[in-house]
Amino acid sequence: MAGMNLLALDTSTESCSAALLRGDSLLERSELAPRRHAELILPMIDSLLAEAGLSRRQLDGIAVGRGPGAFTGVRLAISVAQGLALGLDIPVVPVSSLAALAQDVPVDAQDDTILAVIDARMGEVYAGTFRRGPGGLVEAIDEESVGRAEKLILPQSKQWSVIGSGWDAYRDALAARLSGPPRWADGARYPQAHAIARLAQPQFAAGRGVSPEYALPVYLRDKVALTLDEQRAQ
């Protein structure tokens, strides 16, 4: 499976991205384009395949950002991945968008506990904590969550790196939950398909791809807007 052709997609946040992994070679497209994902994602895929000189029939699998993130964006990537995979009869590996975000923390932060946070709007963040494991790939420490930044429960750690739009949106509240100032932080990062591809590669190699109908989104919450009473309370 080392030479497999793996397509990866993520549209869970404001960033729309696609990547093509061929062995150790990776091509990618990414654009920060809120509300334009539907018109961008298929041309990105076609552009990657054309650059690589591949047809869709030469794909061995599809990796997709399963969320959490924007409801519409998460559904879009899952739907595209399912549609392509069904037509090609190939497996899918859903990957956490928070894990993809954490994967982009610089590798020199090897010993840091990573906090990945996406602005979930409505005064909340999607959050996940990770450590870097064998091969440099991140592994989850706790369950992913959604909630108010000032109530986020974190594991004990002496050193943190923080990544994602939640940091810029709720920096003070999140900083108060950490044991000290983060060693590294970037609030202008979004999940990217190249990280989805890297995280999915060993899953495909181990035969853990699923049938397209089992590639399901993860939202973490069921509502997309506050009631008037909730808005007044904030």
VOBA-1610 file (N, C-alpha, C; in pm, whole numbers, padded with zeros to 5 digits, always signed):
BEGIN
Met+00082-00122+00000Met+00000+00000+00000Met+00085+00126+00000Ala+00219+00111+00005Ala+00304+00229+00016Ala+00290+00321-00104Gly+00258+00263-00223Gly+00247+00344-00343Gly+00105+00379-00378Met+00014+00373-00283Met-00127+00398-00311Met-00152+00543-00347Asn-00258+00565-00424Asn-00302+00699-00460Asn-00419+00737-00371Leu-00396+00832-00284Leu-00495+00868-00182Leu-00537+01013-00199Leu-00667+01034-00221Leu-00724+01168-00229Leu-00777+01209-00092Ala-00751+01333-00050Ala-00799+01382+00079Ala-00872+01514+00060Leu-00979+01533+00139Leu-01063+01652+00129Leu-01093+01708+00267Asp-01101+01841+00276Asp-01154+01902+00398Asp-01221+02034+00365Thr-01347+02047+00407Thr-01422+02172+00391Thr-01494+02206+00521Ser-01437+02166+00634Ser-01506+02178+00762Ser-01505+02319+00820Thr-01418+02406+00768Thr-01409+02543+00821Thr-01406+02641+00704Glu-01359+02762+00727Glu-01351+02861+00620Glu-01257+02822+00508Ser-01165+02730+00536Ser-01068+02686+00437Ser-01120+02565+00360Cys-01104+02568+00228Cys-01140+02456+00141Cys-01010+02397+00087Ser-00989+02267+00104Ser-00863+02209+00061Ser-00880+02068+00010Ala-00790+02031-00080Ala-00782+01895-00133Ala-00635+01860-00149Ala-00603+01733-00133Ala-00465+01688-00145Ala-00462+01551-00210Leu-00353+01521-00277Leu-00334+01392-00341Leu-00201+01336-00295Leu-00205+01223-00227Leu-00086+01158-00174Leu-00054+01035-00258Arg+00067+01035-00317Arg+00115+00922-00396Arg+00244+00873-00332Gly+00235+00767-00251Gly+00353+00725-00176Gly+00393+00835-00080Asp+00514+00891-00098Asp+00560+01001-00014Asp+00544+01137-00082Ser+00491+01137-00202Ser+00474+01262-00277Ser+00335+01318-00254Leu+00326+01448-00223Leu+00196+01508-00192Leu+00175+01635-00273Leu+00061+01644-00337Leu+00017+01765-00406Leu-00104+01819-00330Glu-00120+01951-00329Glu-00235+02005-00256Glu-00286+02134-00318Arg-00411+02162-00288Arg-00476+02287-00322Arg-00547+02336-00197Ser-00542+02464-00170Ser-00609+02518-00052Ser-00644+02663-00076Glu-00764+02700-00034Glu-00808+02838-00048Glu-00897+02876+00069Leu-00871+02993+00127Leu-00956+03046+00232Leu-01073+03115+00164Ala-01187+03048+00161Ala-01299+03096+00079Ala-01432+03058+00141Pro-01472+03128+00247Pro-01601+03099+00309Pro-01716+03105+00209Arg-01804+03008+00218Arg-01927+03001+00136Arg-01900+02971-00011Arg-01776+02934-00047Arg-01748+02900-00187Arg-01698+02756-00201His-01706+02679-00095His-01650+02544-00099His-01714+02458-00208Ala-01845+02470-00223Ala-01915+02384-00319Ala-01868+02406-00462Glu-01831+02530-00494Glu-01785+02557-00630Glu-01636+02530-00648Leu-01561+02515-00539Leu-01416+02498-00548Leu-01370+02353-00539Ile-01438+02270-00461Ile-01379+02141-00424Ile-01361+02048-00543Leu-01460+02036-00631Leu-01445+01946-00746Leu-01338+01994-00844Pro-01332+02124-00878Pro-01221+02170-00961Pro-01084+02148-00897Met-01076+02160-00765Met-00949+02131-00697Met-00908+01985-00720Ile-01006+01895-00706Ile-00979+01752-00725Ile-00932+01726-00868Asp-01003+01781-00964Asp-00965+01761-01105Asp-00827+01818-01135Ser-00796+01932-01075Ser-00664+01994-01096Ser-00552+01907-01041Leu-00574+01851-00922Leu-00473+01763-00862Leu-00450+01639-00948Leu-00558+01577-00993Leu-00545+01457-01076Leu-00475+01488-01208Ala-00507+01603-01266Ala-00443+01641-01392Ala-00294+01664-01372Glu-00258+01731-01263Glu-00116+01756-01236Glu-00039+01625-01214Ala-00106+01529-01149Ala-00041+01401-01121Ala-00047+01305-01240Gly-00126+01339-01342Gly-00141+01250-01456Gly-00220+01126-01424Leu-00318+01139-01334Leu-00400+01026-01291Leu-00546+01047-01331Ser-00618+00938-01346Ser-00763+00944-01360Ser-00825+00909-01226Arg-00952+00939-01211Arg-01020+00904-01086Arg-01015+00753-01061Arg-01018+00675-01168Arg-01016+00529-01156Arg-00886+00477-01096Gln-00783+00560-01094Gln-00654+00518-01037Gln-00643+00550-00888Leu-00746+00608-00830Leu-00746+00634-00686Leu-00771+00503-00611Asp-00700+00487-00501Asp-00715+00367-00417Asp-00803+00393-00295Gly-00819+00518-00256Gly-00898+00550-00138Gly-00918+00700-00126Ile-01013+00738-00042Ile-01042+00879-00016Ile-01044+00902+00134Ala-00972+01003+00179Ala-00974+01046+00319Ala-01051+01177+00327Val-01127+01194+00434Val-01212+01313+00441Val-01218+01365+00584Gly-01214+01497+00596Gly-01234+01561+00726Gly-01378+01543+00770Arg-01400+01472+00879Arg-01534+01435+00924Arg-01595+01536+01020Gly-01523+01645+01046Gly-01567+01740+01147Gly-01493+01715+01277Pro-01524+01792+01379Pro-01629+01893+01384Pro-01594+02019+01305Gly-01696+02098+01280Gly-01678+02222+01206Gly-01814+02274+01165Ala-01815+02357+01062Ala-01940+02414+01012Ala-02029+02302+00958Phe-02156+02303+00995Phe-02246+02195+00954Phe-02245+02175+00802Thr-02263+02285+00728Thr-02271+02275+00582Thr-02140+02226+00524Gly-02029+02277+00574Gly-01899+02238+00523Gly-01867+02092+00550Val-01897+02045+00670Val-01872+01905+00703Val-01955+01814+00613Arg-02081+01849+00595Arg-02169+01767+00510Arg-02119+01764+00366Leu-02067+01877+00318Leu-02021+01884+00179Leu-01906+01787+00155Ala-01804+01792+00238Ala-01688+01705+00217Ala-01728+01558+00227Ile-01810+01525+00325Ile-01856+01386+00341Ile-01934+01342+00217Ser-02022+01428+00168Ser-02105+01393+00051Ser-02018+01372-00073Val-01920+01459-00094Val-01832+01445-00210Val-01750+01316-00198Ala-01696+01292-00078Ala-01616+01170-00058Ala-01702+01045-00080Gln-01823+01045-00026Gln-01911+00930-00044Gln-01946+00909-00191Gly-01980+01017-00261Gly-02018+01005-00401Gly-01906+00952-00488Leu-01786+01006-00469Leu-01671+00958-00546Leu-01639+00813-00513Ala-01636+00782-00384Ala-01598+00647-00342Ala-01699+00543-00386Leu-01828+00576-00382Leu-01930+00483-00429Leu-01914+00454-00578Gly-01890+00560-00655Gly-01875+00543-00799Gly-01751+00465-00836Leu-01646+00477-00755Leu-01519+00412-00784Leu-01502+00279-00710Asp-01595+00251-00617Asp-01590+00130-00535Asp-01457+00122-00458Ile-01427+00231-00388Ile-01305+00236-00306Ile-01341+00277-00163Pro-01254+00246-00066Pro-01286+00277+00073Pro-01261+00423+00110Val-01315+00461+00224Val-01301+00596+00279Val-01248+00586+00421Val-01161+00679+00458Val-01121+00693+00598Val-01161+00833+00646Pro-01258+00844+00737Pro-01291+00973+00797Pro-01185+01010+00901Val-01142+01135+00900Val-01038+01183+00992Val-01090+01305+01065Ser-01063+01313+01194Ser-01104+01428+01274Ser-01042+01557+01220Ser-01124+01658+01200Ser-01073+01789+01157Ser-00984+01851+01264Leu-01015+01823+01391Leu-00929+01873+01499Leu-00793+01805+01498Ala-00791+01675+01469Ala-00663+01605+01459Ala-00580+01660+01344Ala-00645+01688+01231Ala-00574+01747+01117Ala-00515+01882+01154Leu-00590+01960+01229Leu-00541+02089+01276Leu-00419+02070+01365Ala-00428+01978+01460Ala-00316+01951+01552Ala-00193+01902+01478Gln-00214+01828+01370Gln-00101+01774+01294Gln-00012+01884+01239Asp-00067+02003+01218Asp+00010+02112+01160Asp+00087+02196+01262Val+00084+02157+01389Val+00175+02219+01487Val+00317+02179+01450Pro+00413+02272+01453Pro+00550+02241+01412Pro+00607+02120+01488Val+00681+02039+01418Val+00733+01915+01479Val+00836+01943+01587Asp+00892+02065+01590Asp+00989+02093+01698Asp+00919+02110+01833Ala+00784+02109+01829Ala+00706+02109+01954Ala+00673+01964+01993Gln+00767+01876+01973Gln+00746+01732+01987Gln+00688+01692+02122Asp+00734+01755+02229Asp+00694+01712+02362Asp+00575+01791+02417Asp+00524+01887+02341Asp+00412+01968+02387Asp+00281+01889+02381Thr+00192+01919+02474Thr+00053+01878+02458Thr-00012+01979+02366Ile-00086+01930+02266Ile-00144+02017+02164Ile-00292+02038+02192Leu-00333+02164+02194Leu-00474+02198+02203Leu-00517+02253+02068Ala-00607+02181+02001Ala-00663+02225+01873Ala-00803+02279+01899Val-00827+02403+01857Val-00956+02468+01886Val-01009+02539+01761Ile-01132+02508+01726Ile-01200+02573+01614Ile-01313+02657+01670Asp-01322+02781+01624Asp-01432+02869+01666Asp-01564+02807+01622Ala-01648+02771+01719Ala-01777+02707+01690Ala-01892+02808+01687Arg-01858+02938+01696Arg-01960+03044+01704Arg-02042+03026+01831Met-02143+03109+01846Met-02233+03103+01962Met-02155+03100+02095Gly-02035+03161+02097Gly-01956+03168+02220Gly-01887+03040+02258Glu-01876+02945+02162Glu-01821+02814+02195Glu-01704+02777+02104Val-01630+02674+02148Val-01521+02620+02068Val-01536+02469+02055Tyr-01495+02417+01940Tyr-01468+02274+01926Tyr-01324+02254+01972Ala-01302+02157+02059Ala-01168+02142+02116Ala-01127+01996+02123Gly-00998+01974+02103Gly-00940+01841+02118Gly-00796+01854+02164Thr-00751+01760+02245Thr-00612+01761+02292Thr-00539+01640+02235Phe-00414+01661+02198Phe-00338+01561+02125Phe-00192+01561+02172Arg-00127+01448+02147Arg+00020+01438+02161Arg+00073+01378+02032Arg+00199+01404+02003Arg+00258+01348+01883Arg+00311+01209+01912Gly+00267+01112+01832Gly+00303+00974+01854Gly+00409+00924+01758Pro+00422+00793+01744Pro+00521+00734+01654Pro+00502+00782+01510Gly+00612+00809+01445Gly+00604+00855+01307Gly+00564+01000+01293Gly+00551+01071+01406Gly+00518+01212+01400Gly+00370+01243+01385Leu+00284+01140+01386Leu+00142+01163+01372Leu+00078+01186+01509Val-00020+01277+01514Val-00082+01310+01642Val-00182+01202+01683Glu-00197+01189+01814Glu-00292+01095+01873Glu-00376+01169+01976Ala-00506+01138+01981Ala-00596+01205+02075Ala-00565+01163+02218Ile-00574+01258+02310Ile-00558+01230+02452Ile-00694+01210+02518Asp-00788+01299+02486Asp-00922+01294+02545Asp-01027+01297+02435Glu-01152+01283+02474Glu-01264+01298+02382Glu-01270+01443+02332Glu-01306+01460+02207Glu-01329+01594+02154Glu-01457+01651+02215Ser-01463+01784+02223Ser-01577+01845+02291Ser-01617+01976+02223Val-01735+02023+02259Val-01780+02156+02219Val-01837+02223+02343Gly-01805+02350+02362Gly-01855+02422+02479Gly-01789+02557+02491Arg-01825+02627+02596Arg-01770+02760+02619Arg-01623+02750+02657Ala-01543+02840+02602Ala-01399+02835+02622Ala-01361+02844+02770Glu-01433+02925+02845Glu-01398+02945+02986Glu-01431+02824+03073Lys-01503+02726+03017Lys-01538+02605+03092Lys-01467+02481+03039Leu-01374+02501+02947Leu-01304+02388+02885Leu-01221+02314+02991Ile-01236+02183+02995Ile-01160+02099+03088Ile-01044+02037+03012Leu-00923+02061+03061Leu-00802+02015+02993Leu-00721+01922+03082Pro-00646+01829+03023Pro-00557+01745+03102Pro-00439+01826+03157Gln-00374+01773+03257Gln-00256+01839+03312Gln-00140+01831+03213Ser-00071+01941+03194Ser+00047+01943+03108Ser+00135+02061+03144Lys+00265+02039+03138Lys+00358+02148+03169Lys+00379+02240+03050Gln+00357+02189+02930Gln+00388+02268+02811Gln+00282+02248+02703Trp+00232+02359+02651Trp+00124+02355+02553Trp+00164+02421+02423Ser+00110+02368+02314Ser+00101+02438+02187Ser-00047+02448+02153Val-00089+02562+02099Val-00231+02584+02068Val-00245+02625+01922Ile-00343+02567+01854Ile-00363+02597+01712Ile-00511+02604+01679Gly-00545+02695+01589Gly-00683+02702+01540Gly-00753+02833+01569Ser-00862+02856+01496Ser-00934+02983+01503Ser-00994+03011+01640Gly-01016+02907+01719Gly-01067+02928+01854Gly-00973+03008+01941Trp-00843+02999+01912Trp-00744+03073+01991Trp-00758+03223+01968Asp-00774+03265+01843Asp-00792+03408+01817Asp-00926+03458+01870Ala-01028+03373+01864Ala-01162+03415+01905Ala-01176+03423+02057Tyr-01109+03334+02131Tyr-01129+03324+02276Tyr-00996+03310+02349Arg-00899+03388+02307Arg-00762+03374+02359Arg-00754+03387+02510Asp-00814+03489+02567Asp-00801+03511+02711Asp-00866+03398+02791Ala-00985+03355+02748Ala-01054+03248+02819Ala-00977+03117+02810Leu-00921+03087+02693Leu-00845+02963+02677Leu-00713+02969+02754Ala-00646+03084+02749Ala-00519+03098+02820Ala-00536+03073+02969Ala-00651+03112+03022Ala-00678+03092+03165Ala-00694+02945+03201Arg-00722+02861+03102Arg-00739+02717+03127Arg-00607+02641+03119Leu-00503+02705+03065Leu-00374+02640+03050Leu-00290+02658+03176Ser-00190+02572+03192Ser-00103+02580+03309Ser-00006+02697+03302Gly+00008+02755+03185Gly+00096+02870+03164Gly+00085+02914+03019Pro+00157+03018+02981Pro+00151+03063+02842Pro+00195+02952+02747Pro+00126+02933+02635Pro+00167+02828+02542Pro+00306+02858+02485Arg+00381+02752+02460Arg+00515+02770+02403Arg+00504+02815+02258Trp+00397+02771+02193Trp+00372+02808+02053Trp+00222+02818+02034Ala+00177+02918+01958Ala+00033+02932+01932Ala+00011+03003+01799Asp-00092+02961+01728Asp-00129+03024+01602Asp-00280+03013+01586Gly-00347+03127+01592Gly-00493+03130+01581Gly-00544+03152+01441Ala-00454+03150+01341Ala-00495+03175+01203Ala-00483+03049+01117Arg-00489+02933+01179Arg-00476+02806+01107Arg-00611+02734+01100Tyr-00629+02660+00993Tyr-00750+02580+00973Tyr-00710+02438+00933Pro-00797+02340+00953Pro-00766+02204+00909Pro-00736+02201+00760Gln-00637+02120+00721Gln-00596+02112+00582Gln-00595+01968+00534Ala-00624+01951+00404Ala-00633+01817+00346Ala-00499+01744+00348His-00387+01816+00341His-00258+01745+00345His-00240+01671+00477Ala-00289+01729+00587Ala-00281+01662+00717Ala-00380+01546+00724Ile-00499+01564+00664Ile-00596+01455+00655Ile-00532+01334+00585Ala-00461+01361+00476Ala-00397+01253+00400Ala-00292+01181+00483Arg-00206+01256+00551Arg-00100+01195+00631Arg-00157+01109+00743Leu-00261+01158+00808Leu-00322+01083+00918Leu-00395+00958+00868Ala-00451+00967+00749Ala-00528+00854+00696Ala-00440+00745+00636Gln-00321+00781+00591Gln-00237+00685+00519Gln-00214+00554+00595Pro-00174+00558+00723Pro-00156+00430+00794Pro-00286+00355+00817Gln-00398+00427+00824Gln-00527+00361+00839Gln-00561+00279+00714Phe-00537+00338+00598Phe-00557+00264+00474Phe-00461+00145+00466Ala-00335+00168+00501Ala-00236+00061+00494Ala-00273-00057+00583Ala-00342-00028+00693Ala-00383-00134+00786Ala-00519-00193+00749Gly-00576-00150+00637Gly-00704-00203+00594Gly-00822-00152+00671Arg-00810-00032+00729Arg-00917+00022+00812Arg-01009+00119+00739Gly-01001+00124+00607Gly-01097+00204+00533Gly-01236+00145+00545Val-01338+00230+00535Val-01476+00183+00549Val-01551+00204+00418Ser-01661+00132+00402Ser-01749+00155+00289Ser-01803+00297+00295Pro-01824+00361+00179Pro-01863+00503+00178Pro-01982+00537+00267Glu-02081+00446+00274Glu-02201+00477+00354Glu-02172+00483+00503Tyr-02056+00431+00545Tyr-02019+00435+00687Tyr-01923+00551+00718Ala-01894+00632+00620Ala-01813+00752+00643Ala-01908+00863+00687Leu-01919+00883+00817Leu-02022+00971+00871Leu-01963+01097+00932Pro-02036+01207+00925Pro-01989+01332+00986Pro-01995+01328+01137Val-01912+01410+01201Val-01915+01429+01346Val-01935+01578+01371Tyr-02049+01612+01431Tyr-02082+01752+01454Tyr-02053+01797+01598Leu-02062+01708+01695Leu-02046+01733+01838Leu-02163+01809+01899Arg-02239+01884+01818Arg-02360+01946+01873Arg-02469+01942+01766Asp-02594+01955+01812Asp-02707+01934+01724Asp-02778+02062+01683Lys-02733+02175+01733Lys-02803+02300+01701Lys-02706+02398+01638Val-02758+02481+01549Val-02671+02573+01476Val-02701+02719+01508Ala-02796+02746+01595Ala-02829+02885+01629Ala-02881+02891+01772Leu-02862+03007+01832Leu-02913+03029+01966Leu-03058+03076+01960Thr-03137+03041+02059Thr-03272+03097+02072Thr-03259+03243+02114Leu-03366+03318+02104Leu-03363+03458+02146Leu-03328+03469+02294Asp-03382+03382+02377Asp-03351+03386+02519Asp-03202+03358+02544Glu-03145+03264+02469Glu-03002+03234+02485Glu-02917+03353+02438Gln-02958+03418+02331Gln-02885+03534+02283Gln-02888+03646+02389Arg-03004+03669+02451Arg-03014+03773+02554Arg-02927+03738+02674Ala-02921+03608+02708Ala-02841+03566+02823Ala-02693+03593+02802Gln-02650+03586+02675Gln-02508+03614+02648Gln-02479+03762+02646
//
